Amino acid sequence: MTTSRRHTGAAVGAVLALSMLGGCASQPAGSAVDPGRAAVAPTGAPKTKASKPSARPQPASHEYRAATVTGAFAGDPDVDRFIGRMNDGHGFSREYLAGVLSQAERKQWILDQLDRDRPTGAPPRPGGWSRYREKFLTDRHIAGGVEFWRENARELERAARKYGVPPEYIVGIIGVETFYGRNVGSHRVIDALSTLAFEYPRRADYFSGELENFLVKSPNERIDPLSPKGSYAGAMGLGQFMPSSFLKWAVDFDADGRKDLWEPADAIGSVASYFAAHGWQGGQPVATPAAATGGRARMLDAGFDTRYSLSTLASHDIRPAAQTAQHDDLRLLRLSTYSGDDYWIGYHNFYVITRYNHSTNYAMAVHQLAQAVKQRYGTIKVAQR
């Protein structure tokens, strides 16, 4: 690809959290995209029907070979360097890589989408949390979570025992990410990652790394690298793992010899594995509402990465609605609603959720959906006794 055909990268790096179907494990550092838009198809995406099981990767059945790269990425020196890196670092043959990348398609609409999504610099409108919450705290999401829990209760309980992560938070992640597998994405991962690796200079290093990880994982899992479909950032499966996260934290939870994140059991185990690796503390709280009186609360910065003592919060007229045994390492959360600000206190486990997606709204949506599903699931179980 010649430089004249290359996208300018006008969209700022924050857009490239690219957790395009919800949140996505894991995203580029420092990104702060609204993952909630993932519940709605990108405006520039080709119109496609809802994903079906065919989105799952197919077993490797092709021998890709070419002397040189042809097609959309022919003649791009970055592609040649990438092939050399894969050959030197992983022992992949140049002919195989040329064959695979010759089949990859450049997706201009992905690049256009980034430009549409770039921040305008205008201050956020009030009610951001209210609008965000409306996308995920719906009766359909809660009922769907109960159904998913009932269908996968054995795997969820086993994951909870092994990793210490409660079932409701695994369900909450999968519900926010892909609506329990109903929206896992319909775009070929090889196309998304190749487009972003070779046509988006601003984050080329990150996405070329993800393309590298994707090509490494494919033979490991015995799948055709052209078959997996996912988000338009290359995130895959019910939990929307990026390839780097797949290599680090995905697990073969059903012990069938493959890590298939389109399969509920492996997705459940992998989400729990991800949380455990990022420091989830079993039996500990996630978040609690707080009361803020007067105007002193506004003097403190808020966000998932803030840390305060209980005494500091109290000195600014902020108090948890329930008693807490934890007096330090508290995160002040300020959520913008239609009627003003809501205050919450986040604990360490809230911060762990933000390792999946670096967003206070995202983590709170997961928390509240998890609690709503747990409450309804428990009510149904009691009624059935």
HUVEN-V820286 format. One record per helix or strand of 3 or more residues. SS is the DSSP state (h for helix, s for strand). FROM is the first residue (numbers start at 0). TO is the last residue. If there is no record, write none. Layout:
[[SS;FROM;TO] [SS;FROM;TO]]
This chain:
[[h;2;4] [h;12;16] [h;34;38] [h;52;54] [h;70;72] [h;76;89] [h;93;102] [h;107;116] [h;127;135] [h;138;150] [h;152;162] [h;166;177] [h;188;198] [h;200;219] [h;242;248] [h;263;276] [s;286;291] [h;295;298] [h;309;314] [s;317;319] [s;329;336] [s;339;345] [h;347;353] [h;359;382]]
